[in-house]
Amino acid sequence: MKSLGKTIDRLIKIDPGLEKDLIRIKNKWMRNPSRTTYYWKELLTYLNTGDLIIHPKRQEMKDVLNPKKKQEKKLYSFSPMENDEVLVGTIPENMADLIRRHDRYSIRVAKMRVEATLTGDAALTTEVIRKESLLEINTKKIWAMLRDQFNLWSNTAPCFIRIKNNLLVVVSKKSISNPLSNLVNMDPDTFKSFLRFLGLNNPPTEDNE
């Protein structure tokens, strides 16, 4: 519960002209704090009578009495698509919500792991190990769901969850267009030497066929 005294001090800062009446309420509260609820009602009644109803800074007064909660920015670990990745598909919203919750929870567990490591708290470490095990199981379930959704069971390329245009997507690493491109090129003489090294006969030529 907000402090009546601090609330009155903030109201006085908004309009110092109200100090006399507000300090009177504050002093009564300080002398008899057990009646805090009564003095809150007295303050609200005072602010809702006479010219205070049309006070030019009435909205500021309302914000003091009922401050808006600052919306906490949700943290995620998803990164944008990379240049060597191709889009497999956009994750449906119902699945995306499940994955986002899983990601936020994994971040909280990671923070717990850091705290447990720094403090050496044995009980917290045990709890972290348990949560990490459950996260691993849930991660496998999510990927099984995504493989069903995008028919990825036969796809051997690595797949990842990325963010694109504020949507969650599944991407895959680009495959190498020519799998032989990494082989060493050999001229005929080098190839024959390689065969001799292996103890194999030279391949037949047109002259000795």
N, C-alpha and C positions, 0 to 999 in steps of 0.2 A: 504493500500500500504506500502511495506517495506520502511524503512528509507534508503535513499541513503548513508548518512554518516555512519550508522552502517554497511551497506553492505561493504563499502570501508574498514572500520576498520577490518572486518573479513577477507577480501581478503589480507590485509597487514599481518595479523597473519599467513596466509598460506604461503606467500612468502614475507618476509620483503624487498627483493630486488626490489619489485614493488612500494615501498612506495613513491618515488619521483614523479612518474607519477600519481599515484592514489591520492596523497594529492593535487596535482595541480587541479584535477577535483573536489575534495571535497571542496577546498577553493573557487573555482568559484561558486559552488552550494550554499555555505554558504553566499556568497556575494549577490547572486541573486536567492533565493529559488523559485521565481515564474516561473523559467525556469527549474524546476525539470525534466520534461519529456525530455527536450533537453539534460541535463547532463546524464540521464540514457542511452540515445542513444549513447552519447560520450563514456561512460564507456563500453558498450557492443561492440562498434566498436573497442575500444582499446584492449579488451580481445580476439577479433577474428582476430587479425592481427599478422604477424611475428611469432616469436618462441612461442608465447603464445598458439597457436593452438595445439602445440605438447608438452605443458608444462607437466612435470611429475605429477603435482598435479592438472591437469585440471578438473578431476572429482570432486575433493573437491571444486574447484571454482564454478562448475556448481551447486553443492549442496547448496552453499551459495546463489546463485542467484535464484534457484528454489528448495527450500527445500522440501523433501518428507513429506507429511502429515502423522503424526503418526496415524496409524489405531486404532481407539477407540475400546476397547474390549467391546463387547456387554454383558450386564448383564442379567441373567435370574434367576428365583426363583425355577426352577425345581430341585428336589433332586433325588438321585438314588433309585432304588427299595429297599424295606426293606425285612427282612427275613420272615415276616409273610404275604407277598404279593405274588400273583400269576399273571403271565402275561396273560392279556386278548387279546392283540394284538398290533401290531405296527401301529402307526397313519400314514396314507398316507402323502406324502410330501406336497401336496397342503394344506391339513388341518393343518399340522405341522407348515407351514410358517404362516398361519393365527393365530395359537395359540401363536407362538413366538412373533409376533407383539403385540398381546393382552397382553402378559406377560410383555414385555418391557414397554408398555404404562401404565400398572398397577403399575410398579415400579416407573415410573415418577410421577404418581399421588400420590403414597405413599410419595415420597420425598416432593411434594407440600403440603401434609397434615402436615408433620413435620414442614415445613417452616411456614405454616399458624398458627400452634399451638404456635411456638416459638415467632413469631412476632406479633401475635394478629391481623393480617391484615384481616379485615372483608370482603373486596372484594375478597381476595384470598380464604378465607374460603368458601364463597358462590360458587365460581368457583369450588373448590374441591368437595363440596357436589354434584354439578351438574355432574361432571366427574365421581364421584364414583357411582352415580345412573346409568349412562350410562354403566359403566363397569359391574355393576351387571346384567343389561339386556343382555349385550353381552356375559357374562359368561354363562347365562342360555341358550342362543342360541348355544353356542359352545358345551355345554353338551348335548343338544337335538340332535345336529349333530353327536356327538360321540355315543350316545345311538342308533341312527339309524344305524350308521356304524357297530357297534359291537353287535347289537341286545341285548341291555342291559335293555330294558324296564321292563323285568320280573325279573331282577337281583336285589335282595334287599340288597346285600352286598355293603359296601362303595367302591366306585371306585375313583381312583386318576390318575393324569397325572404325569408320572415319566420320567426319562432319563435313557436309557440303550444303551451302545455302541454308544453314541452320537446321538441316535435316540429317538424321543418322543414315549412313549408307554402308554397304559392304563393298569392299574393293579387293582386287586381286593383283598380285605382282604380274607385270607384263612377262610373257614367255619369250624365250630367245628364239628369234625367227629362224636362225640357221644353227642347229645344235652342233654342226661340224666346224663352225667358225673358229672354235678354240683349239682345234687340232693343229699340230705343227705341219706346215707344208714341206714335202720332201720331193727332191728331184729324183730321177731314176737311179743314179749312182748311189745317192744316200739311202734309197730304199733297199737296194741290193746289199749294201753294207749292213743295214739293220737286220736283214734276213740272215746273213752270215753270222752276225752276232748272236742270233737266236738259235743257230745251228740248223737252219733250214736251207734247202736248195734254192737257187735263184728261180724265179718263175720262168716258164718257157717263153721264148720269143718267137717271132714269126719265122726266123731262120732255122730253128731247131725243132719246129713242130712236125 
